[in-house]
Amino acid sequence: QVQLVESGGGSVQAGDSLTLSCAHSGRSFSNYQLAWFRQVTGKDREFVARIGWSNSETYYADSVKDRFVISRDNAKNMVLLRMNSLKPEDTTVYFCAADYNYRRLQRGGADFWGQGTQVTVSS
């Protein structure tokens, strides 16, 4: 069984940076595709970024492209989300997700999810 635990959320000012971490416990971390989603209460979960089996294979939502960077550390079983130039509209809960199937992962149907970490950006 895979468990995902996010950390690194907090309250920052607009323009600041923040790095979210997601620790993956379980076997075969390097075989998983990984992603970050975010969800405002009452709305659907929104795709933020996905990473393939290497750090050279990354995909981003238009709303965060050129500001956020997703990366993975297979030695530490972790996926990171570096968030730069944060905006108030980035305020919400962020979730990491893992799945062997990248299509299922990107459309929000991943097998495994973390519990979420809150990011608040003040103007």
Contacts in CASP RR format, 6 or more apart in sequence:
PFRMAT RR
TARGET T0000
AUTHOR 0000-0000-0000
METHOD contacts of the structure
MODEL  1
QVQLVESGGGSVQAGDSLTLSCAHSGRSFSNYQLAWFRQVTGKDREFVAR
IGWSNSETYYADSVKDRFVISRDNAKNMVLLRMNSLKPEDTTVYFCAADY
NYRRLQRGGADFWGQGTQVTVSS
1 26 0 8 1.000
2 24 0 8 1.000
2 25 0 8 1.000
2 26 0 8 1.000
2 32 0 8 1.000
2 98 0 8 1.000
2 111 0 8 1.000
2 112 0 8 1.000
3 24 0 8 1.000
3 25 0 8 1.000
3 26 0 8 1.000
3 112 0 8 1.000
3 114 0 8 1.000
4 22 0 8 1.000
4 23 0 8 1.000
4 24 0 8 1.000
4 25 0 8 1.000
4 96 0 8 1.000
4 97 0 8 1.000
4 98 0 8 1.000
4 112 0 8 1.000
4 113 0 8 1.000
4 114 0 8 1.000
5 22 0 8 1.000
5 23 0 8 1.000
5 25 0 8 1.000
5 114 0 8 1.000
5 115 0 8 1.000
6 20 0 8 1.000
6 21 0 8 1.000
6 22 0 8 1.000
6 94 0 8 1.000
6 95 0 8 1.000
6 96 0 8 1.000
6 114 0 8 1.000
6 115 0 8 1.000
6 116 0 8 1.000
6 117 0 8 1.000
7 20 0 8 1.000
7 21 0 8 1.000
7 22 0 8 1.000
7 23 0 8 1.000
7 117 0 8 1.000
8 18 0 8 1.000
8 19 0 8 1.000
8 20 0 8 1.000
8 21 0 8 1.000
8 117 0 8 1.000
9 18 0 8 1.000
9 20 0 8 1.000
9 94 0 8 1.000
9 117 0 8 1.000
9 118 0 8 1.000
9 119 0 8 1.000
10 18 0 8 1.000
10 117 0 8 1.000
10 118 0 8 1.000
10 119 0 8 1.000
10 120 0 8 1.000
11 120 0 8 1.000
11 121 0 8 1.000
11 122 0 8 1.000
12 18 0 8 1.000
12 86 0 8 1.000
12 119 0 8 1.000
12 120 0 8 1.000
12 121 0 8 1.000
12 122 0 8 1.000
13 121 0 8 1.000
13 122 0 8 1.000
13 123 0 8 1.000
14 86 0 8 1.000
14 87 0 8 1.000
14 88 0 8 1.000
14 121 0 8 1.000
14 122 0 8 1.000
14 123 0 8 1.000
15 84 0 8 1.000
15 85 0 8 1.000
15 86 0 8 1.000
15 87 0 8 1.000
15 121 0 8 1.000
16 86 0 8 1.000
16 121 0 8 1.000
17 82 0 8 1.000
17 83 0 8 1.000
17 84 0 8 1.000
17 85 0 8 1.000
17 86 0 8 1.000
18 83 0 8 1.000
18 86 0 8 1.000
18 119 0 8 1.000
19 80 0 8 1.000
19 81 0 8 1.000
19 82 0 8 1.000
19 83 0 8 1.000
20 36 0 8 1.000
20 80 0 8 1.000
20 81 0 8 1.000
20 83 0 8 1.000
20 94 0 8 1.000
20 96 0 8 1.000
20 117 0 8 1.000
20 119 0 8 1.000
21 78 0 8 1.000
21 79 0 8 1.000
21 80 0 8 1.000
22 34 0 8 1.000
22 36 0 8 1.000
22 78 0 8 1.000
22 79 0 8 1.000
22 80 0 8 1.000
22 81 0 8 1.000
22 96 0 8 1.000
22 114 0 8 1.000
23 76 0 8 1.000
23 77 0 8 1.000
23 78 0 8 1.000
24 32 0 8 1.000
24 34 0 8 1.000
24 77 0 8 1.000
24 78 0 8 1.000
24 79 0 8 1.000
24 98 0 8 1.000
25 77 0 8 1.000
26 77 0 8 1.000
29 74 0 8 1.000
29 77 0 8 1.000
30 53 0 8 1.000
30 74 0 8 1.000
31 53 0 8 1.000
31 100 0 8 1.000
32 98 0 8 1.000
32 99 0 8 1.000
32 100 0 8 1.000
33 50 0 8 1.000
33 51 0 8 1.000
33 52 0 8 1.000
33 53 0 8 1.000
33 98 0 8 1.000
33 99 0 8 1.000
33 100 0 8 1.000
33 101 0 8 1.000
33 102 0 8 1.000
33 105 0 8 1.000
34 50 0 8 1.000
34 51 0 8 1.000
34 52 0 8 1.000
34 70 0 8 1.000
34 72 0 8 1.000
34 79 0 8 1.000
34 96 0 8 1.000
34 97 0 8 1.000
34 98 0 8 1.000
34 105 0 8 1.000
35 47 0 8 1.000
35 48 0 8 1.000
35 49 0 8 1.000
35 50 0 8 1.000
35 51 0 8 1.000
35 70 0 8 1.000
35 96 0 8 1.000
35 97 0 8 1.000
35 98 0 8 1.000
35 105 0 8 1.000
35 106 0 8 1.000
35 108 0 8 1.000
35 110 0 8 1.000
36 48 0 8 1.000
36 49 0 8 1.000
36 50 0 8 1.000
36 70 0 8 1.000
36 79 0 8 1.000
36 81 0 8 1.000
36 94 0 8 1.000
36 95 0 8 1.000
36 96 0 8 1.000
36 97 0 8 1.000
37 45 0 8 1.000
37 46 0 8 1.000
37 47 0 8 1.000
37 48 0 8 1.000
37 94 0 8 1.000
37 95 0 8 1.000
37 96 0 8 1.000
37 97 0 8 1.000
37 108 0 8 1.000
38 45 0 8 1.000
38 46 0 8 1.000
38 48 0 8 1.000
38 90 0 8 1.000
38 92 0 8 1.000
38 93 0 8 1.000
38 94 0 8 1.000
38 95 0 8 1.000
38 119 0 8 1.000
39 45 0 8 1.000
39 46 0 8 1.000
39 92 0 8 1.000
39 93 0 8 1.000
39 95 0 8 1.000
40 46 0 8 1.000
40 92 0 8 1.000
40 93 0 8 1.000
45 95 0 8 1.000
45 108 0 8 1.000
46 61 0 8 1.000
47 61 0 8 1.000
47 106 0 8 1.000
47 107 0 8 1.000
47 108 0 8 1.000
48 60 0 8 1.000
48 61 0 8 1.000
48 64 0 8 1.000
48 68 0 8 1.000
48 81 0 8 1.000
48 94 0 8 1.000
49 58 0 8 1.000
49 59 0 8 1.000
49 60 0 8 1.000
49 61 0 8 1.000
49 64 0 8 1.000
49 68 0 8 1.000
49 70 0 8 1.000
49 81 0 8 1.000
50 58 0 8 1.000
50 59 0 8 1.000
50 70 0 8 1.000
50 102 0 8 1.000
50 105 0 8 1.000
50 106 0 8 1.000
51 57 0 8 1.000
51 58 0 8 1.000
51 59 0 8 1.000
51 70 0 8 1.000
51 71 0 8 1.000
51 72 0 8 1.000
51 79 0 8 1.000
52 58 0 8 1.000
52 72 0 8 1.000
52 102 0 8 1.000
54 72 0 8 1.000
55 71 0 8 1.000
55 72 0 8 1.000
58 69 0 8 1.000
58 70 0 8 1.000
58 71 0 8 1.000
59 106 0 8 1.000
60 68 0 8 1.000
60 70 0 8 1.000
64 83 0 8 1.000
64 90 0 8 1.000
67 83 0 8 1.000
67 84 0 8 1.000
67 85 0 8 1.000
67 86 0 8 1.000
68 81 0 8 1.000
68 82 0 8 1.000
68 83 0 8 1.000
68 84 0 8 1.000
69 81 0 8 1.000
69 82 0 8 1.000
69 84 0 8 1.000
70 79 0 8 1.000
70 80 0 8 1.000
70 81 0 8 1.000
70 82 0 8 1.000
71 79 0 8 1.000
71 80 0 8 1.000
71 82 0 8 1.000
72 78 0 8 1.000
72 79 0 8 1.000
72 80 0 8 1.000
73 79 0 8 1.000
73 80 0 8 1.000
79 96 0 8 1.000
81 94 0 8 1.000
81 96 0 8 1.000
83 90 0 8 1.000
83 119 0 8 1.000
86 119 0 8 1.000
86 121 0 8 1.000
87 121 0 8 1.000
88 121 0 8 1.000
88 122 0 8 1.000
88 123 0 8 1.000
89 121 0 8 1.000
90 119 0 8 1.000
90 121 0 8 1.000
91 119 0 8 1.000
91 120 0 8 1.000
91 121 0 8 1.000
92 118 0 8 1.000
92 119 0 8 1.000
93 116 0 8 1.000
93 117 0 8 1.000
93 118 0 8 1.000
93 119 0 8 1.000
94 116 0 8 1.000
94 117 0 8 1.000
94 118 0 8 1.000
94 119 0 8 1.000
95 113 0 8 1.000
95 114 0 8 1.000
95 115 0 8 1.000
95 116 0 8 1.000
96 113 0 8 1.000
96 114 0 8 1.000
96 116 0 8 1.000
97 105 0 8 1.000
97 108 0 8 1.000
97 109 0 8 1.000
97 110 0 8 1.000
97 112 0 8 1.000
97 113 0 8 1.000
97 114 0 8 1.000
98 105 0 8 1.000
98 110 0 8 1.000
98 111 0 8 1.000
98 112 0 8 1.000
99 105 0 8 1.000
99 109 0 8 1.000
99 110 0 8 1.000
99 111 0 8 1.000
99 112 0 8 1.000
100 111 0 8 1.000
104 110 0 8 1.000
104 111 0 8 1.000
END
